[in-house]
Amino acid sequence: MTPFDAVALLAMLLTFYPDVSAAALARARTERPAYFSGGTIGGTHGDKFTLPDGRGFDLIFDVENATGTRHWQVIESGPGAGVDDDPFALVPGPLRPLDASAWPAPVPAPVFLSMVGAALAELGASDSVLTLAESAIAVASSPAALEGSYAATLGGIDGVVAGSHYLLDGADPIDIIRNHDAVGAVVDAREGEYDEPPPPDMPGVPDPGGTPPIEYPQ
């Protein structure tokens, strides 16, 4: 019988069975029995594993949670668990923790307070300077100044209306009529009536009672 290897069992479960569940664990026991070394699956939720020598392992973390933290694990449970050597235990190395008593205690040096005080002294009467700057900004951003700048650069609304009137006075009605006829020929190339019948459930169009005549200015 193949000796039990907890690391190999965990690697096999992580590789071939991404769906962590009791059903997947039972399937792995059937399809790859060599990794279980003759052990059996049990427990209330089907997440426990017991070897022939009596050692037990918990193979699913947070088995009752359908999503989120549930994942594969191989942790020995029961009396005597954790007594055996940890396969991932750290070995002693050349580094040792530093002796804190070998270092002198830090002496507070209040240099920051003097630096801030010197900086504030250099500012002097800066409050009055800031007040004057705020007043200048408020005056420059007034509506009157903005309207004056707009009128000086773009001519204001009166200039725009006067320019529109000038263009309308210079327009020739004959040109407008000719443009209208040309557009009509392009929009409706067939020059035919719309003869498609309306849907059967479409309500009738109410009679407006006549269209008043359009009066054009002389």
VOGU-3710 file (C-alpha; in Angstrom, 3 decimals, decimal comma):
1> mtpfdavall> 0,000/0,000/0,000  1,262/3,479/-0,841  2,406/5,388/2,270  0,207/8,337/3,108  1,555/11,720/1,954  -0,502/14,699/3,136  1,245/17,138/0,783  0,644/14,916/-2,252  -3,030/14,514/-1,308  -3,523/18,265/-1,006
11> amlltfypdv> -1,721/18,934/-4,315  -3,900/16,341/-6,070  -7,134/17,857/-4,718  -6,091/21,393/-5,705  -5,065/20,299/-9,211  -7,887/18,009/-10,310  -10,896/19,087/-8,219  -11,425/22,874/-8,249  -15,025/22,411/-7,033  -14,518/22,019/-3,287
21> saaalarart> -17,311/19,827/-1,907  -17,971/16,530/-0,172  -19,119/15,050/-3,490  -15,831/16,042/-5,126  -13,897/14,476/-2,238  -15,788/11,191/-2,603  -15,122/11,244/-6,345  -11,404/11,809/-5,749  -11,350/8,849/-3,331  -12,868/6,637/-6,037
31> erpayfsggt> -10,784/7,905/-8,975  -7,393/8,202/-7,205  -7,415/5,779/-4,227  -3,601/5,600/-4,031  -3,456/9,096/-2,508  -5,737/8,009/0,358  -3,618/4,959/1,378  -6,606/2,822/2,277  -8,292/5,508/4,390  -12,031/6,162/4,483
41> iggthgdkft> -14,176/9,259/4,077  -16,558/10,122/6,896  -17,767/12,869/9,168  -21,082/14,649/9,455  -20,572/16,529/6,186  -18,366/13,974/4,426  -15,249/16,125/4,833  -13,265/13,929/7,256  -10,649/11,324/6,337  -9,409/8,481/8,587
51> lpdgrgfdli> -6,337/6,329/7,939  -6,185/2,630/8,881  -3,873/3,524/11,813  -6,576/5,727/13,319  -5,226/9,142/12,403  -7,910/11,566/11,212  -7,717/14,571/8,934  -10,006/17,473/8,098  -9,969/17,957/4,306  -12,426/20,845/3,722
61> fdvenatgtr> -12,201/24,228/5,426  -15,579/25,813/6,276  -17,492/22,964/4,650  -20,912/24,439/5,499  -20,207/27,622/3,531  -21,353/27,214/-0,088  -19,096/29,983/-1,381  -16,364/32,291/-0,193  -13,838/30,805/2,230  -14,349/27,073/1,569
71> hwqviesgpg> -11,181/25,379/0,289  -9,152/22,172/0,430  -6,877/21,441/3,391  -5,164/18,447/5,012  -5,074/19,122/8,746  -4,720/16,337/11,284  -7,410/16,341/13,944  -8,145/14,443/17,101  -5,915/13,520/20,088  -2,199/13,867/19,398
81> agvdddpfal> -2,722/16,102/16,375  0,245/18,306/15,643  2,695/16,156/17,621  4,358/14,775/14,512  6,995/16,789/12,738  5,634/19,619/10,618  6,670/19,057/6,973  6,808/22,832/6,536  8,632/23,605/9,787  11,353/26,243/9,693
91> vpgplrplda> 14,920/25,113/10,303  17,293/27,095/12,551  19,268/29,714/10,661  22,196/32,054/11,283  20,015/35,076/12,055  18,942/35,914/15,593  16,662/38,633/16,948  18,401/41,882/17,794  18,998/42,751/21,425  16,979/45,917/21,997
101> sawpapvpap> 18,987/46,773/25,108  22,132/47,233/22,996  20,678/50,332/21,333  20,419/53,654/23,175  16,987/55,050/23,796  16,008/57,856/21,393  16,266/61,365/22,791  13,402/63,647/21,691  14,624/66,737/19,847  11,868/69,364/19,458
111> vflsmvgaal> 13,265/70,827/16,223  9,963/70,707/14,399  8,394/73,270/16,742  11,145/75,791/16,099  10,951/75,245/12,336  7,206/75,924/12,314  7,626/78,989/14,493  10,319/80,429/12,207  8,151/79,833/9,147  5,189/81,593/10,750
121> aelgasdsvl> 7,400/84,526/11,704  8,523/84,909/8,094  4,929/85,242/6,958  4,544/88,418/8,986  1,351/90,327/8,200  0,316/87,929/5,472  -3,294/87,893/6,652  -3,826/91,422/5,376  -2,157/90,517/2,065  -4,497/87,583/1,607
131> tlaesaiava> -7,486/89,775/2,452  -6,522/92,298/-0,229  -6,050/89,503/-2,765  -9,487/88,077/-1,995  -11,050/91,513/-2,418  -9,346/91,956/-5,798  -10,604/88,559/-6,962  -14,145/89,374/-5,843  -14,128/92,669/-7,763  -12,671/91,095/-10,912
141> sspaalegsy> -15,268/88,311/-10,878  -18,289/90,611/-10,607  -21,005/90,309/-13,328  -20,415/93,878/-14,484  -16,773/93,220/-15,274  -17,683/89,984/-17,071  -20,323/91,725/-19,189  -17,876/94,463/-20,092  -15,250/91,948/-21,183  -17,795/90,047/-23,290
151> aatlggidgv> -19,037/93,235/-24,965  -15,487/94,345/-25,750  -14,445/91,026/-27,333  -17,594/89,511/-28,878  -19,772/92,580/-29,285  -22,504/91,682/-26,824  -26,024/90,416/-27,551  -27,047/93,653/-29,297  -24,353/93,193/-31,906  -25,396/89,579/-32,524
161> vagshylldg> -29,058/90,545/-33,043  -28,091/93,440/-35,323  -25,923/91,129/-37,406  -28,773/88,599/-37,744  -31,140/91,342/-38,896  -28,596/92,488/-41,437  -28,328/88,982/-42,902  -32,105/88,624/-43,085  -32,504/92,001/-44,796  -29,965/91,040/-47,431
171> adpidiirnh> -31,496/87,624/-48,194  -33,291/87,203/-51,563  -36,621/85,275/-51,340  -36,036/83,830/-54,817  -32,899/82,071/-53,606  -34,791/80,615/-50,633  -37,561/79,277/-52,933  -35,055/77,704/-55,319  -33,206/76,029/-52,431  -36,503/74,710/-51,101
181> davgavvdar> -37,430/73,175/-54,485  -34,032/71,517/-54,782  -34,258/70,033/-51,288  -37,740/68,699/-51,975  -36,531/66,807/-55,034  -33,745/65,215/-53,026  -35,882/64,273/-50,020  -38,728/62,723/-51,977  -37,264/61,398/-55,232  -40,416/59,423/-56,100
191> egeydepppp> -42,782/62,370/-55,648  -45,547/59,937/-54,856  -48,268/59,751/-52,247  -47,798/57,643/-49,140  -50,213/54,813/-49,862  -49,302/52,304/-47,131  -52,456/51,521/-45,082  -52,320/52,328/-41,341  -52,387/49,532/-38,718  -55,883/48,253/-37,896
201> dmpgvpdpgg> -55,600/49,331/-34,222  -54,420/52,853/-35,010  -56,964/55,494/-33,849  -58,324/57,976/-36,339  -56,771/61,412/-36,750  -59,033/64,098/-35,250  -60,192/66,895/-37,523  -58,559/70,165/-36,390  -61,401/72,133/-37,962  -59,410/73,877/-40,622
211> tppieypq> -56,015/75,566/-40,752  -55,908/79,328/-40,290  -54,233/81,216/-43,129  -50,616/82,242/-42,654  -50,110/85,972/-42,698  -46,727/87,145/-43,914  -45,379/90,556/-42,965  -45,516/93,195/-45,726
//
